[in-house]
Amino acid sequence: MTHSLRDLIYFDSGKASSLLSQLEDGLLQEIKESEENIGAKSGEATLDLKFVEGSFGKESTDRIAVERTKILHHNMLNLVEEWLFGDGFALDLNEAMGDNAITAELFRELIGGVSYLRVEGWPNIDDFTRLQEMAGNFATLVEFINKCNRLTLEQSGEYQSLQQQIEQEKSELKNIKDRNARSKRKKEIQSQEDNLSNLSRTKKVL
């Protein structure tokens, strides 16, 4: 008999027990198998009564019974599947689809009237507990991403070149003797600094 070996990530044994008890009119908890081996023994006895001499044989039978008990565990899945597919409650979606392209209309048509589906393929498992934790820390996560973006920008060659230019212009302010011209130039440099700072702040995710 060919067995299907499966590496189960999750198996709802309570649900499977409930289904199996309904399908079999009661919950099967264990299976008992017995084996009986019969072996024959032969023997011979000799009779010697003066003028009469002869022998006769006898045969005895030994019976050895071996009983094994199997407790239902993950094999319950195989039993439930046999019942569900046999009674038309389940559908193998891969077999039903065949080589047809997957469309919403075909999918709804195939699954209509069945309660259980069996599908084979590459799964996409979403860890919703982890997603909830991430959602709870979303603000902190966004702040961290924004900080990384800002640091990346500030370490770029273009950004550092602009910074050096501003610092150079600041150092040249003292060479401007005219007070009004120096004040005007100082405002221009401040405007450049503000623009550079705004550029850094705009590199945000949200």
Helices and strands as residue ranges (DSSP letters): H 13-23, E 30-49, E 52-71, H 75-86, E 90-92, H 93-97, H 104-111, E 116-118, H 128-136, H 138-154, H 157-171, G 173-175, H 179-201
